[in-house]
């Protein structure tokens, strides 16, 4: 509810030529904080694309296009991230770091502020620019934030990748919630 109130105040200030008062709105959340979906998983998808594990690379390939549109179910459930202690910290930390960096960029007027409603499924760099009235510096910031997320996820990804390699099937659980489908299929069930 407050997202629309803040947006209305920003639009009113824009119409009057006054400075835009608010930073936190839906587009700020969608395109700057959770780049690629909940947990800012676009960075993890970048890591998966460079994985030594064929299974993780395939998750990365399947997840890259949906991630651009802020849809991260392929990586969330393909890993699985749910109930996975390896990815707990970066899943929480990456959006927090993105929020601080994006907020600082807006507060320091390095980029504009949100002035329009954008569908959450818009590709992240385009959606960020669109929300700020086609300020393409926002698109650059979104790309930087995705790279920052990748840096945050990288050490945890390496731990998970090593666990996946040690499991033999390339599908490491690393404390994940699911059971390997190889084991289920080998029992005939």
C-alpha positions in Angstrom: 0.0 0.0 0.0 2.7 2.5 0.9 4.5 1.7 -2.4 1.7 3.4 -4.3 1.4 6.3 -1.8 5.2 6.9 -2.2 4.9 6.6 -6.0 2.0 9.2 -6.0 4.1 11.6 -4.0 7.1 11.2 -6.3 4.8 11.8 -9.4 3.3 14.9 -7.8 6.8 16.2 -6.9 7.9 15.5 -10.5 4.9 17.4 -11.9 5.7 20.4 -9.7 9.4 20.3 -10.5 10.4 19.5 -6.9 12.9 17.0 -5.8 11.5 13.4 -5.6 11.1 12.6 -1.9 10.8 8.8 -1.8 13.2 5.9 -2.7 11.4 2.7 -1.5 8.7 1.6 -3.9 7.8 -1.7 -5.7 10.1 -1.1 -8.6 13.0 -0.4 -6.3 12.3 -3.7 -4.6 11.8 -5.7 -7.8 14.6 -4.3 -10.0 17.3 -3.3 -7.5 17.0 -5.4 -4.4 15.9 -8.8 -5.6 17.5 -8.8 -9.0 16.5 -12.1 -10.7 13.9 -13.0 -8.1 13.8 -13.6 -4.3 17.3 -13.8 -2.8 18.8 -11.9 -5.8 19.5 -15.2 -7.4 20.6 -13.8 -10.8 24.1 -13.8 -9.3 23.8 -17.5 -8.4 22.6 -18.3 -12.0 25.7 -16.6 -13.3 27.8 -18.9 -11.0 25.9 -22.0 -12.2 26.6 -21.1 -15.9 30.4 -21.5 -15.1 30.1 -24.6 -12.9 32.2 -27.7 -13.3 29.2 -29.8 -12.5 27.1 -30.7 -15.6 24.0 -30.8 -13.4 24.5 -27.3 -12.0 25.4 -25.9 -15.5 22.1 -27.3 -16.8 20.2 -25.6 -13.9 22.0 -22.4 -14.9 21.1 -22.7 -18.6 17.5 -23.4 -17.7 17.4 -20.5 -15.2 19.1 -17.7 -17.1 16.2 -16.5 -19.3 13.5 -16.7 -16.5 16.0 -15.0 -14.2 16.2 -12.0 -16.5 12.4 -11.7 -16.1 12.7 -12.0 -12.2 11.4 -15.6 -12.3 13.6 -17.8 -10.2 11.7 -21.0 -9.6 14.0 -23.0 -11.8 17.0 -22.2 -9.6 15.1 -22.2 -6.3 13.7 -25.7 -6.8 16.4 -27.1 -9.2 19.2 -26.6 -6.6 17.2 -26.8 -4.1 17.7 -23.6 -2.2 14.7 -24.2 0.1 15.9 -25.7 3.4 19.5 -25.6 2.1 21.9 -24.3 4.8 24.7 -23.6 2.3 22.7 -20.9 0.5 20.9 -19.5 3.6 23.4 -16.7 4.2 23.8 -15.4 0.6 20.0 -15.7 0.0 19.5 -13.2 2.8 22.8 -11.2 2.4 22.7 -10.5 -1.4 19.3 -8.5 -1.3 20.5 -6.6 1.8 23.7 -5.5 0.1 21.8 -4.6 -3.1 19.3 -2.5 -1.1 22.1 -0.5 0.6 24.0 0.0 -2.7 20.9 1.0 -4.7 19.6 3.2 -1.8 22.9 5.0 -1.6 23.0 5.5 -5.4 19.6 7.1 -5.3 20.3 9.1 -2.1 23.5 10.5 -3.6 21.6 11.3 -6.9 23.9 9.0 -8.9 20.6 7.7 -10.5 17.1 9.1 -10.5 14.2 7.8 -8.3 11.2 5.7 -9.2 8.4 7.6 -11.0 6.4 4.8 -12.7 4.8 1.5 -12.2 6.5 -1.3 -14.2 5.4 -4.9 -14.5 7.5 -7.1 -12.3 8.3 -9.4 -15.2 10.1 -6.7 -17.2 13.7 -7.7 -17.8 15.7 -6.4 -14.8 17.9 -3.8 -16.6 15.1 -2.5 -18.8 12.6 -2.5 -15.9 15.0 -0.5 -13.7 15.5 2.1 -16.4 11.8 2.2 -17.2 10.9 2.8 -13.5 13.2 5.7 -13.3 11.8 7.4 -16.4 14.2 5.8 -18.8 17.3 6.7 -16.8 19.8 4.2 -18.4 22.2 4.7 -15.5 19.7 2.5 -13.6 20.2 -0.3 -16.1 23.9 -0.1 -15.5 23.3 -0.2 -11.7 21.1 -3.3 -12.1 23.9 -5.1 -13.9 26.4 -4.1 -11.3 24.0 -5.3 -8.5 23.7 -8.7 -10.3 27.5 -8.9 -10.4 27.7 -8.0 -6.7 25.1 -10.8 -6.0 27.3 -13.2 -8.0 30.3 -12.2 -5.8 28.3 -12.8 -2.7 27.0 -16.2 -3.8 30.4 -17.4 -5.3 32.1 -18.8 -2.1 28.8 -20.6 -1.1 28.4 -21.9 -4.6 31.9 -23.3 -4.6 31.1 -25.2 -1.3 27.8 -26.5 -2.8 29.6 -27.4 -6.1 32.3 -29.4 -4.2 29.6 -31.2 -2.2 27.8 -32.0 -5.5 31.0 -33.4 -7.0 31.6 -35.5 -4.0 28.2 -37.1 -4.1 29.2 -38.8 -7.4 25.9 -38.1 -9.2 26.7 -34.4 -9.6 23.5 -33.6 -7.6 24.8 -32.7 -4.2 22.3 -32.2 -1.5 24.5 -30.2 0.8 21.9 -30.4 3.4 19.1 -29.8 0.9 15.6 -30.9 1.4 15.2 -33.4 -1.4 16.4 -36.9 -2.0 18.4 -37.7 -5.1 16.3 -39.0 -8.0 19.1 -41.3 -9.0 18.7 -43.2 -5.7 14.9 -43.4 -6.1 15.1 -44.6 -9.7 17.8 -47.3 -8.9 15.4 -48.8 -6.3 12.7 -49.1 -9.0 10.3 -46.7 -7.3 
